[in-house]
Amino acid sequence: MNPFKSITTALILLPMVSFAQQGYKIKCTVGTLNTPAKAYLVYPIGDNKYVDSTTIINGQFVFEGEVSSPRDANIIVKHNDIPDNPIMKPVRDVFAFYIENKEISITAKDSIKNGKLVGSALNEEKDRMDSYLKTLYDKYSVLNDEYENQPNEKKNDPAYIKTLDERAQKITEEIVTAKREYARTHPDTYLSIVLLRSTMGEEFDAIAAEKIFNGLNESIRKTELGNQVKAMITEIKKTQIGVEAQDFTMNDINGKAVKLSDFRGKYLFLDFWASWCSPCRRENPNLVENYKRFKDKGFEILGVSLDKPEDREKWIGAIEKDGLTWPQVSDLKEWECEAAAMYSVKAIPMNFLIDPNGIIIAKYLRGEELTKKLEEIFSGK
């Protein structure tokens, strides 16, 4: 059975999301609210936030304007003019929706959060998809309830916890699959780019995401969110497992140029660190032990420091103190390090394991995980 059958059928009967620049008009009715009640429309424009406000008369108010493409938006209704308590988090009456250049109406008896929206195929489709996804997200609650009903002994059983983690991971995979399948089969709706973006966490399959993205209608790909998704895919794809490691040249502590590609033919551990990074320094003894153990079997390490010019001596001192006998390079630009930018390094320690052909085969390897991976490689498994 196709879980998207009812959604797909409904979508066929609805017009394709239009991005024509006729502007938006949002007509709202919230009970019989009057001054001093006010309504605010809030939505993002790039890194900024657009805010519009209006008074409420006999429960009615209107917002008009224009957006370059659909986007998340909120209407916030403040029922009185009492200032927010700076100590307490304010309770907001909020209605979340997708704003687009259409005329829509939102009606609520008392609070905008309970409002019903009419006139937007996009928002109606979102509600249908949310209902379907809820059946998947509810599976997490079932797992949580199961855990809460266990005796304390079982709650502390590592084997049981592992089974919970595994089942939770399967739920996550099911949700990601559902969202991506929807995006793949509905290339003409803005909701597809929203769902695709929601599957792109810190680590995601950029190659798979790119295939879905390229299958979307051009008008969807060129929305503001579409441009953001494209940029994310491009960045992650550069360092995804299975792609060729980007080459770079940087000087070592003696001023000699070292190229990443100089290490072809060996398994290379590309390690981004700094003398001031405590987690990096704590990991160094593990690297020293693994280097001693696997160096003669075809393992090499290239350290890239994110130290700054004035800390050059601290960098060299850390190399000596920690016993790092493998090649070390740096342009001493700290977070402006060119190699770090190429590899999208946002935090350290960060590392990539590269095979003899220059292909990234693993990353984020620390502690026992690195040792196990190297044992797996050099044992021939």
C-alpha positions as CSV (number, residue, x, y, z in Angstrom):
1,M,0.0,0.0,0.0
2,N,1.3,3.4,-1.0
3,P,1.3,5.6,2.2
4,F,1.2,8.7,0.0
5,K,-1.8,7.6,-2.1
6,S,-4.4,9.8,-0.4
7,I,-2.0,12.7,-0.3
8,T,-1.0,12.3,-3.9
9,T,-4.6,12.1,-5.0
10,A,-5.5,15.2,-3.1
11,L,-2.5,17.1,-4.6
12,I,-3.5,16.3,-8.1
13,L,-6.7,18.1,-7.5
14,L,-4.9,21.2,-6.2
15,P,-3.2,23.8,-8.3
16,M,0.6,23.9,-8.3
17,V,2.1,26.4,-5.8
18,S,2.4,29.7,-7.6
19,F,5.4,32.0,-7.1
20,A,3.9,34.8,-9.2
21,Q,4.5,38.2,-7.6
22,Q,0.9,39.3,-7.1
23,G,1.6,39.7,-3.3
24,Y,-0.1,38.2,-0.3
25,K,-3.2,39.2,1.6
26,I,-3.9,37.5,4.9
27,K,-7.4,38.3,6.4
28,C,-7.8,37.2,10.0
29,T,-10.6,37.0,12.5
30,V,-9.9,36.2,16.1
31,G,-13.2,36.2,18.1
32,T,-14.1,39.8,19.1
33,L,-10.7,41.1,20.2
34,N,-10.3,44.8,20.2
35,T,-7.7,47.4,21.1
36,P,-5.3,47.2,22.8
37,A,-4.9,43.8,21.3
38,K,-2.3,43.7,18.4
39,A,-1.2,41.2,15.8
40,Y,2.3,40.7,14.5
41,L,3.4,38.9,11.3
42,V,6.9,37.5,11.4
43,Y,9.0,35.7,8.8
44,P,12.6,35.4,7.9
45,I,14.3,37.1,5.0
46,G,17.8,35.7,4.7
47,D,19.5,36.2,8.0
48,N,17.1,38.9,9.0
49,K,13.6,38.9,10.4
50,Y,10.7,40.8,8.8
51,V,8.1,42.0,11.3
52,D,4.8,43.7,10.5
53,S,2.1,44.7,13.1
54,T,-1.4,45.9,13.1
55,T,-4.3,46.7,15.5
56,I,-7.3,44.4,15.9
57,I,-10.8,45.8,15.5
58,N,-13.8,43.6,16.3
59,G,-11.5,40.6,16.0
60,Q,-10.4,41.4,12.5
61,F,-7.1,42.4,11.0
62,V,-5.2,42.2,7.7
63,F,-1.7,41.8,6.5
64,E,-0.6,42.6,3.0
65,G,2.8,42.4,1.3
66,E,4.9,40.3,-1.0
67,V,7.5,37.5,-0.6
68,S,10.0,36.4,-3.2
69,S,9.2,32.7,-2.4
70,P,7.2,30.8,0.2
71,R,8.7,30.6,3.7
72,D,7.8,29.8,7.3
73,A,5.8,32.5,9.0
74,N,4.1,33.2,12.3
75,I,1.2,35.4,13.3
76,I,1.4,36.4,16.9
77,V,-1.5,37.9,18.7
78,K,-0.9,39.9,21.9
79,H,-4.3,40.0,23.7
80,N,-3.4,43.0,25.9
81,D,-0.9,45.8,26.4
82,I,0.6,44.4,29.6
83,P,4.5,44.4,29.2
84,D,6.1,41.0,29.2
85,N,7.8,40.0,32.5
86,P,11.5,40.0,31.7
87,I,12.0,37.2,34.3
88,M,9.2,34.9,33.0
89,K,9.2,33.4,29.5
90,P,6.1,35.0,27.8
91,V,3.2,32.7,26.7
92,R,2.6,33.4,23.0
93,D,-0.5,33.0,21.0
94,V,1.0,31.9,17.7
95,F,-0.2,30.5,14.4
96,A,2.5,28.9,12.2
97,F,2.0,28.6,8.5
98,Y,3.7,29.0,5.1
99,I,3.4,32.5,3.7
100,E,3.1,32.8,-0.1
101,N,1.7,35.3,-2.6
102,K,-1.9,34.4,-2.2
103,E,-5.0,35.7,-0.5
104,I,-5.9,33.5,2.5
105,S,-8.1,33.7,5.5
106,I,-7.5,32.5,9.1
107,T,-10.4,32.3,11.5
108,A,-10.3,31.5,15.2
109,K,-12.9,31.7,18.0
110,D,-10.6,32.8,20.7
111,S,-6.9,32.3,20.1
112,I,-5.0,32.5,16.8
113,K,-3.2,29.2,17.7
114,N,-6.5,27.4,17.1
115,G,-7.1,29.1,13.8
116,K,-8.3,27.5,10.6
117,L,-6.6,28.5,7.3
118,V,-8.4,28.6,4.0
119,G,-7.2,29.4,0.5
120,S,-3.7,27.8,0.4
121,A,-3.1,24.5,-1.3
122,L,0.4,24.5,0.2
123,N,-0.8,24.8,3.8
124,E,-3.6,22.3,3.3
125,E,-1.0,19.8,1.9
126,K,1.3,20.5,4.8
127,D,-1.6,19.6,7.3
128,R,-2.2,16.3,5.5
129,M,1.5,15.4,5.5
130,D,1.9,16.4,9.1
131,S,-1.0,14.0,10.0
132,Y,0.7,11.2,8.2
133,L,4.2,11.9,9.7
134,K,2.6,12.1,13.2
135,T,1.8,8.3,12.9
136,L,5.6,7.8,12.5
137,Y,6.7,10.2,15.2
138,D,4.2,8.6,17.6
139,K,6.4,5.5,17.5
140,Y,9.0,7.3,19.6
141,S,6.4,7.9,22.3
142,V,5.6,4.1,22.3
143,L,9.3,3.4,22.8
144,N,9.5,6.0,25.6
145,D,6.4,4.6,27.3
146,E,7.9,1.1,27.1
147,Y,11.0,2.3,28.8
148,E,9.2,4.1,31.5
149,N,7.2,1.0,32.4
150,Q,10.3,-1.2,32.9
151,P,11.7,-2.0,36.3
152,N,14.8,-0.1,37.3
153,E,17.0,-3.1,36.8
154,K,16.0,-3.3,33.1
155,K,16.2,0.5,32.7
156,N,19.9,0.1,33.6
157,D,20.6,-2.9,31.4
158,P,23.0,-1.9,28.6
159,A,21.7,-4.7,26.3
160,Y,18.1,-3.4,26.7
161,I,19.1,0.2,26.1
162,K,20.9,-0.9,23.0
163,T,17.8,-2.5,21.6
164,L,15.9,0.8,22.3
165,D,18.6,2.7,20.5
166,E,18.4,0.4,17.5
167,R,14.6,0.6,17.3
168,A,14.7,4.4,17.6
169,Q,17.2,4.5,14.8
170,K,14.9,2.4,12.6
171,I,12.1,4.9,13.3
172,T,14.4,7.8,12.3
173,E,15.3,6.0,9.1
174,E,11.6,5.4,8.4
175,I,10.8,9.1,8.8
176,V,13.7,10.2,6.6
177,T,12.6,7.7,4.0
178,A,9.0,8.9,4.1
179,K,10.0,12.6,3.7
180,R,12.5,11.9,0.9
181,E,10.0,9.7,-0.9
182,Y,7.4,12.4,-0.8
183,A,9.9,14.9,-2.1
184,R,10.9,12.6,-4.9
185,T,7.4,11.9,-6.0
186,H,6.1,15.5,-5.6
187,P,8.6,17.7,-7.5
188,D,6.2,20.6,-8.0
189,T,5.3,21.5,-4.5
190,Y,7.3,23.7,-2.1
191,L,6.5,21.2,0.7
192,S,9.0,18.9,-1.0
193,I,12.0,21.2,-0.4
194,V,10.8,21.8,3.2
195,L,10.8,18.0,3.9
196,L,14.1,17.4,2.1
197,R,15.7,20.1,4.2
198,S,14.4,18.5,7.4
199,T,16.3,15.3,6.6
200,M,19.6,17.2,6.3
201,G,21.2,17.2,9.8
202,E,24.9,17.6,10.6
203,E,25.6,14.5,8.6
204,F,23.4,13.3,5.7
205,D,23.8,11.5,2.4
206,A,24.5,14.6,0.2
207,I,24.7,12.5,-3.0
208,A,21.3,11.0,-2.4
209,A,19.8,14.4,-1.4
210,E,21.3,16.0,-4.5
211,K,19.5,13.4,-6.7
212,I,16.2,14.3,-5.1
213,F,16.9,18.1,-5.2
214,N,17.8,17.9,-8.9
215,G,14.5,16.2,-9.6
216,L,12.5,19.1,-8.2
217,N,10.9,21.7,-10.4
218,E,13.2,24.6,-11.2
219,S,10.9,27.1,-9.5
220,I,11.2,25.1,-6.3
221,R,15.0,24.8,-6.5
222,K,15.3,28.5,-6.9
223,T,13.4,29.5,-3.9
224,E,15.3,31.0,-0.9
225,L,15.1,27.6,0.9
226,G,16.1,25.8,-2.3
227,N,19.2,27.9,-2.5
228,Q,20.0,27.1,1.1
229,V,19.6,23.4,0.4
230,K,21.8,23.5,-2.6
231,A,24.5,25.2,-0.6
232,M,24.3,22.6,2.2
233,I,24.5,19.8,-0.3
234,T,27.5,21.3,-2.0
235,E,29.3,21.8,1.3
236,I,28.6,18.3,2.8
237,K,29.3,16.6,-0.5
238,K,32.9,17.9,-0.4
239,T,33.7,15.7,2.6
240,Q,31.3,12.9,2.3
241,I,32.5,9.3,2.7
242,G,33.2,7.9,-0.7
243,V,34.3,11.1,-2.4
244,E,37.9,12.0,-3.3
245,A,39.7,14.1,-0.6
246,Q,40.5,17.6,-1.8
247,D,44.2,18.3,-2.3
248,F,45.9,21.2,-0.6
249,T,49.5,22.4,0.1
250,M,50.6,23.9,3.4
251,N,54.0,24.5,5.0
252,D,55.3,22.4,7.9
253,I,57.1,23.7,11.0
254,N,60.3,24.1,8.9
255,G,58.6,26.0,6.1
256,K,58.6,23.1,3.7
257,A,55.6,22.7,1.5
258,V,53.6,19.5,2.1
259,K,50.8,18.3,-0.2
260,L,48.0,16.0,0.9
261,S,48.4,14.1,-2.4
262,D,52.0,13.3,-1.3
263,F,50.5,10.6,0.9
264,R,48.8,8.6,-1.9
265,G,49.5,4.9,-1.5
266,K,49.0,5.0,2.3
267,Y,46.1,5.2,4.6
268,L,46.2,8.9,5.7
269,F,44.6,10.2,8.9
270,L,44.0,13.9,8.3
271,D,43.8,15.5,11.8
272,F,42.6,19.0,12.4
273,W,43.7,20.2,15.9
274,A,45.4,23.1,17.8
275,S,47.7,23.6,20.8
276,W,44.9,25.4,22.6
277,C,42.3,22.6,22.1
278,S,42.1,20.5,25.2
279,P,40.0,17.7,23.6
280,C,42.6,17.5,20.8
281,R,45.5,17.3,23.3
282,R,43.7,14.6,25.2
283,E,43.3,12.6,22.0
284,N,46.9,12.9,21.0
285,P,48.2,9.9,23.2
286,N,45.7,7.7,21.3
287,L,47.1,8.9,18.0
288,V,50.7,8.3,19.2
289,E,49.9,4.7,20.1
290,N,48.1,4.0,16.8
291,Y,50.9,5.6,14.8
292,K,53.5,3.5,16.5
293,R,51.4,0.4,15.9
294,F,50.4,0.9,12.3
295,K,53.0,3.2,10.7
296,D,55.1,0.4,9.2
297,K,51.9,-1.2,7.8
298,G,51.1,1.8,5.6
299,F,49.5,4.2,8.0
300,E,50.3,7.9,8.1
301,I,49.0,11.0,9.9
302,L,49.0,14.6,8.7
303,G,48.3,17.1,11.4
304,V,46.8,20.5,10.5
305,S,46.9,23.1,13.2
306,L,44.4,25.9,13.7
307,D,46.8,27.9,15.8
308,K,47.3,31.6,15.1
309,P,50.6,33.5,14.3
310,E,51.4,34.6,17.8
311,D,51.0,31.0,19.0
312,R,53.5,29.5,16.7
313,E,55.9,28.5,19.5
314,K,53.0,27.0,21.5
315,W,52.1,24.9,18.5
316,I,55.7,23.7,18.1
317,G,55.9,23.1,21.9
318,A,52.7,21.1,21.9
319,I,54.1,18.9,19.1
320,E,57.2,18.2,21.1
321,K,55.5,17.7,24.4
322,D,52.8,15.3,23.0
323,G,55.4,13.4,21.0
324,L,53.8,13.9,17.6
325,T,56.3,12.5,15.2
326,W,54.3,12.7,12.1
327,P,54.1,15.6,9.6
328,Q,52.5,18.8,11.0
329,V,51.4,21.8,8.8
330,S,49.6,25.1,9.4
331,D,49.0,28.4,7.8
332,L,48.6,29.9,11.3
333,K,45.3,31.5,10.4
334,E,43.3,29.8,13.2
335,W,39.6,29.5,12.1
336,E,40.5,31.1,8.8
337,C,42.7,28.1,8.0
338,E,42.4,27.4,4.3
339,A,42.5,23.6,4.6
340,A,39.9,23.7,7.4
341,A,37.6,25.8,5.1
342,M,38.0,23.2,2.3
343,Y,37.0,20.5,4.7
344,S,34.1,22.4,6.3
345,V,35.7,22.1,9.7
346,K,33.5,23.9,12.3
347,A,35.0,22.4,15.4
348,I,38.0,20.5,16.5
349,P,39.2,17.8,16.9
350,M,38.1,16.8,13.5
351,N,39.5,14.1,11.3
352,F,39.2,12.2,8.0
353,L,40.6,8.8,7.2
354,I,41.6,8.6,3.5
355,D,42.5,5.4,1.7
356,P,45.5,4.9,-0.6
357,N,43.5,6.1,-3.6
358,G,42.7,9.4,-2.0
359,I,39.1,8.5,-1.1
360,I,37.5,9.5,2.3
361,I,36.5,6.3,4.0
362,A,35.7,7.5,7.5
363,K,35.6,10.6,9.7
364,Y,35.1,11.5,13.4
365,L,37.3,8.6,14.5
366,R,38.4,9.0,18.1
367,G,39.6,6.7,20.8
368,E,38.8,3.0,20.3
369,E,36.9,3.7,17.1
370,L,40.1,4.7,15.4
371,T,42.0,1.6,16.7
372,K,39.2,-0.7,15.6
373,K,39.0,0.8,12.2
374,L,42.8,0.5,11.7
375,E,42.7,-3.1,12.9
376,E,39.9,-3.9,10.5
377,I,41.9,-2.3,7.6
378,F,45.3,-3.9,8.4
379,S,44.0,-7.3,9.3
380,G,42.6,-7.6,5.8
381,K,39.0,-7.8,6.8
